[in-house]
């Protein structure tokens, strides 16, 4: 039936250095390839925090609707911790001031326009909360020689739109009766991405333009 069911190993269940104290987490994934070579992928995880007695979790669903252009839709939602500065020094990954709580919904669409040329569009809505409302355990704070208190701020909404264009020259592939299998290329992938904060939409408070290439 070309189905795959996977569960996270036991070693991944215990998360000791989370901002609100130790959490236990379980997760897994389900993949299905249909006879038409369309696919369905579902991933999810659920965690419980012992110190705050709270639940967090995320779930995502991706459907490849066109096996020749690799056209897909993806929908994800959940409540999780997220980083303010994702590319910062490793020690800041342990600072509570670098974390916030994100309740989000994200929708993405991607399609290959020409061989090697892929267009992706993504929309995200997030409700952001400070960690200041959590009970914090300080048993490991002595390991880090800095003030490890969270940033306090009022919850706010954030909406983003992202448009990305990727191009891989001379992308090689195999064309089968029901799908196109991309094999890769000897050349690198060039891309440009425009991310825009959408103020006012769903009471969003963010307004910016960010271009990366």
DOMIVO-8860 format. One line per 3 residues: their letters; for each residue x, y, z of C-alpha. Coordinates in Angstrom, 1 decimal. Last residue first. Example, Ala and Ser with C-alpha at 12.3 -4.5 7.8 and 13.67 -1.06 7.14 Angstrom:
2
sa) 13.7 -1.1 7.1; 12.3 -4.5 7.8
end
This chain:
213
xxx) 19.1 35.9 -1.9; 17.2 37.4 1.0; 14.8 40.3 1.0
xxx) 12.9 41.4 4.1; 10.1 44.0 4.1; 8.6 45.2 7.3
xxx) 5.3 45.9 9.2; 4.3 43.8 12.2; 1.3 44.5 14.4
xxx) -1.3 42.2 12.8; -4.9 42.8 13.7; -6.1 40.0 11.4
xxx) -4.5 42.1 8.5; -3.6 45.5 10.0; 0.1 45.2 9.2
xxx) 1.3 42.5 6.8; 5.0 41.8 7.4; 6.7 40.9 4.1
xxx) 9.2 38.2 3.2; 10.8 38.3 -0.2; 13.0 35.3 -1.2
xxx) 15.5 34.9 -3.9; 17.1 31.6 -4.9; 20.0 30.0 -6.8
xxx) 20.5 26.2 -6.4; 24.0 25.0 -7.0; 25.2 23.1 -10.1
xxx) 26.0 19.4 -10.5; 22.3 18.8 -10.5; 19.6 16.8 -8.7
xxx) 17.8 13.5 -9.4; 14.2 14.9 -9.6; 11.6 12.1 -10.1
xxx) 8.7 13.1 -12.4; 5.5 11.2 -11.9; 2.8 8.9 -13.3
xxx) 4.3 7.3 -16.4; 7.9 7.9 -15.3; 10.0 10.9 -16.1
xxx) 13.5 10.7 -14.6; 15.2 14.0 -13.7; 18.3 16.1 -14.0
xxx) 18.4 19.8 -13.1; 20.5 21.7 -15.6; 20.5 24.9 -13.6
xxx) 18.7 24.9 -10.2; 16.4 27.8 -9.8; 14.4 28.9 -6.7
xxx) 11.8 31.6 -6.4; 10.4 32.5 -3.0; 7.3 34.6 -2.0
xxx) 6.6 35.0 1.7; 3.6 36.6 3.5; 3.6 37.3 7.1
xxx) 1.0 38.0 9.8; 1.8 38.8 13.4; -0.6 39.2 16.3
xxx) 0.3 40.5 19.8; 0.6 39.4 23.4; 2.0 42.2 25.7
xxx) 5.6 42.0 26.5; 8.0 40.6 29.2; 11.4 39.3 28.1
xxx) 12.4 36.2 29.9; 14.9 36.0 32.8; 18.2 34.2 32.5
xxx) 20.7 36.8 33.8; 24.1 35.5 32.8; 26.6 33.0 34.0
xxx) 24.9 29.8 32.8; 25.3 26.6 34.8; 23.7 28.3 37.8
xxx) 20.5 28.6 35.9; 19.9 24.9 35.9; 17.6 24.6 38.9
xxx) 15.8 27.9 38.1; 12.4 26.6 37.2; 10.0 29.1 35.6
xxx) 6.3 29.4 36.1; 5.0 30.7 32.9; 3.3 34.1 32.3
xxx) 6.6 35.8 31.6; 7.3 33.5 28.7; 5.8 36.2 26.4
xxx) 3.1 35.5 23.9; 2.9 35.7 20.1; -0.2 35.0 18.1
xxx) 0.9 33.9 14.7; -0.5 34.0 11.2; 1.6 32.6 8.4
xxx) 1.3 32.7 4.6; 3.7 31.0 2.2; 4.3 31.0 -1.5
xxx) 6.9 28.8 -3.3; 7.9 29.0 -7.0; 10.3 26.4 -8.4
xxx) 12.5 26.6 -11.5; 14.6 23.4 -12.1; 12.5 22.3 -15.1
xxx) 9.9 25.0 -15.5; 7.1 26.2 -13.2; 7.8 23.7 -10.4
xxx) 5.1 24.2 -7.8; 4.9 25.2 -4.1; 2.0 26.2 -1.8
xxx) 2.3 27.0 1.9; -0.2 27.7 4.7; 0.8 28.4 8.3
xxx) -1.3 28.7 11.5; 0.3 29.8 14.7; 0.3 30.0 18.4
xxx) 3.9 31.0 19.3; 5.4 31.2 22.8; 8.6 33.3 23.1
xxx) 12.2 32.6 23.4; 15.5 34.6 23.2; 15.0 36.2 26.7
xxx) 14.9 32.7 28.1; 18.5 32.3 27.2; 19.6 28.8 26.3
xxx) 19.8 29.3 22.6; 21.8 32.4 23.4; 24.8 30.2 24.2
xxx) 24.8 29.0 20.6; 25.5 32.4 19.2; 22.5 33.9 17.2
xxx) 21.0 32.5 13.9; 17.5 31.9 15.2; 17.1 35.2 17.0
xxx) 13.6 35.4 18.4; 13.3 31.7 18.9; 10.1 29.7 19.1
xxx) 8.3 27.7 21.7; 5.2 25.9 20.5; 1.5 26.0 19.9
xxx) 0.1 24.4 16.7; -0.8 24.7 13.1; 0.4 23.4 9.7
xxx) -1.1 23.3 6.2; 0.9 22.3 3.1; -0.2 22.3 -0.5
xxx) 1.9 20.7 -3.2; 2.9 20.9 -6.9; 5.7 18.5 -7.7
xxx) 5.3 19.5 -11.4; 4.9 15.9 -12.5; 3.4 14.4 -9.3
xxx) 0.7 17.1 -9.1; -1.4 17.1 -5.9; 1.4 16.6 -3.4
xxx) -0.5 16.9 -0.1; 1.3 18.1 3.1; -0.3 18.0 6.6
xxx) 1.3 19.6 9.7; 0.6 19.2 13.4; 2.1 21.0 16.4
xxx) 2.0 20.5 20.1; 1.9 22.1 23.5; 0.2 20.9 26.7
xxx) 0.6 22.5 30.1; 1.2 21.3 33.6; 3.5 24.3 34.4
xxx) 6.3 22.3 35.9; 5.6 18.9 34.3; 5.3 20.3 30.7
xxx) 3.5 18.0 28.3; 4.4 17.6 24.6; 2.6 16.6 21.5
xxx) 4.1 16.1 18.0; 2.7 15.8 14.5; 3.5 15.0 11.0
xxx) 1.1 14.0 8.2; 2.3 13.4 4.6; -0.1 12.6 1.7
xxx) 1.2 11.8 -1.8; 0.0 11.7 -5.4; 1.8 8.9 -7.2
xxx) -1.5 8.0 -9.0; -1.4 4.6 -7.1; -1.3 6.6 -3.8
xxx) 1.9 7.2 -1.8; 1.1 7.5 1.9; 3.2 9.0 4.7
xxx) 2.4 9.0 8.5; 4.6 10.8 11.0; 5.3 10.6 14.7
xxx) 5.7 12.5 17.9; 5.9 12.2 21.7; 7.3 14.8 24.1
xxx) 8.0 15.0 27.8; 8.9 18.4 29.1; 11.4 19.7 31.6
xxx) 11.1 23.3 32.7; 9.3 26.4 31.2; 12.1 27.5 28.9
xxx) 13.0 23.9 27.8; 16.3 22.4 29.1; 15.3 18.9 30.0
xxx) 13.4 17.6 26.9; 12.6 13.9 27.4; 10.9 12.0 24.5
xxx) 13.8 12.0 22.0; 15.6 9.0 23.6; 12.3 7.1 23.4
xxx) 12.4 7.1 19.6; 10.0 9.2 17.5; 7.3 7.1 15.8
xxx) 7.0 6.2 12.1; 4.2 5.0 9.9; 4.9 4.4 6.2
xxx) 2.3 3.5 3.6; 3.1 2.2 0.1; 0.0 0.0 0.0
end
